[in-house]
Amino acid sequence: MWLILAVAILIILLMSFYSIGPTQVGLVRKRFGARLPGDNPLAFRGEAGYQAELLMPGLRFKLCLVYAVTKHPWVQVPAGTIGVVIAQVGETCPMGAKSAVYRPEFGNFSDLKTFVEKGGQKGVQRPVLPPGTLVPIHPVAFLIITKPAVFGVPVSNDLSVLARSRMGLSYAAFGLEEKQLEVTRISPRPTEGGKVVDMIGIITALEGQPLPAGDIASRLGGFADVAALEGAAAADQTTDARLIETILGNQNNRHGAYQDFQKFLDLGGSMGLQHDPLLYGAYNLNPFLLRVEEVPMLVVEQGQVAVMKAYVGLPTQDTSGAEFKFGSLVRPGHRGIWQEPLRTGKYPINPRCYQAVIVPTFIITLNWADVVSQAHNLDTQLKQIEAKSSEGFTFAIDLQVQIHIPDTQAPYVISMVGSVPNLVNEVLQAAVGNHFRNKLQGMPAVRFISTREEVQQGAFDYVKQELAKYRVETRGVYIQAVVLPQPLVDVLTQREIANQEIETYKMQRSAQDQRTETEKAKGTADMQADLAKAQVGVEIQNNRTAARKMEAQGEAAYIEQTGAAQGAQVRSVGLARAEAYERQVAALGASATALVNAVEALSKSSVPFMPNTLVMGDGGGGPMSGLMALLMRQVDAGLGKKELPRG
């Protein structure tokens, strides 16, 4: 008997020793004792039920008749995942609270006594266990939800049933998805086309104070910092760029980018949409308290500006002036359209709080045709302009218009028309189409074709004037092509053929005239040598004539001078002779003077007193004698003219 009792005691003692593994804890359950107070499932003073004290790794003794011990693994959170903590012990959360208050003393929830004594509350705990956590946590006091498994013993009947089922307890039982138990990563995302899109995380808080009246998003401290910059002391020095920088500078560093949710609430964080987004990085966020939506970052390319429509901020204070009747323009930080657009860059702007309207500031080419510009696709709804002439001919006109929106005027343009597509499809399309229809209706078709450049200039002036009302510049209006009706094409074709024939005839006539000129030039060229000789002969003859003329003039001058000299001589001789005659007459008398002068003249004359040859004839004086006499007189006359040789 004693042997049996000894063996039984030995068996009980042996069964009361528990070997707890290095990564295990022993959960002790007391079989009998006082009843647990209140609704706590753990006994802190030896009551029956699960005991607050755990058996740590090693060989531990608990009398099996009084206690039952079960082994549970330490909580282990794999890399890249988080552990969500749900407390099953502690004080009851206040009404309306969705999570329990957290204090730094709670640490990683491994010290159950401190958690209870410091006012730990039941329910979802605000912090999460980070990746790589390995900690002994009481399996009844806390349920730890991780992606691979749920650690702990649920006290809820429904969860207990699930825990005992073949599938076991998982995150799905708590309404969570697998992705929610992973570390939240914000990073660039590649698209199907291979382009990488920069992303930001938009946060929605599921717990906190209600938003102030009129607000749609929570920003720590509201916009008091913007109001301070706009204060009277700094108003003259605060630029719009400084205000934008302040608004974009988020408050995430104050609460660890929502990872310290308790601090977020302590700083006055409100429930609902959050103004400040998450930037690139990895974040341990509690899926029961925060929702994250990834959206593209605002990227403003070169040649663009972003006009901002703000739905949050300080009350609207219009800065556009009384003359502007198309909405309110405000300084950054106020509700309304910011008077200063965002220029080239990347901006972590919350699209739930702000709407960015991209406005191209390069020259926009719009085609009223079947082609579409690949640079912007703003003219996808523009078609050929159809109009009728005064005769009823229907035209189809391909038109191209170039416009430019100055960056400083972009907020005004958006305030007036809402968007650039609206400007093109609602304003420009109506203005251009109506102008050409009205213009053609009062103009004959042929005149339109012949004055196309004039019509184009008129369209440019009209469009420029219309778009100037919207603060948009017009850089050009060009008629690219005119599709004419076939009957008019036939008439114009025949007319053009006739004109071409006329031109052909003119060209042929011109060719003949040119041919005549060519032949004339050729003949002139062929006679060029003779012409040159003739010209030289003329010049020689002119020179000779001039020489003779000069010679004659010289001879005449000589004769004139000689004659004058001889005349003077004769006059002198005559006067001398006359004086001599007068003296002779006085001395000899007139008759004697005449005789003396006659004898002197005969003596000086060459006429012989007697014949040099005397021809004598026969006594009869026949013809022969007369002939010989005549011949001798001729010989004498010829010899008399010759000067006889001297000596």
Disulfide bonds with the S-S distance in Angstrom:
none
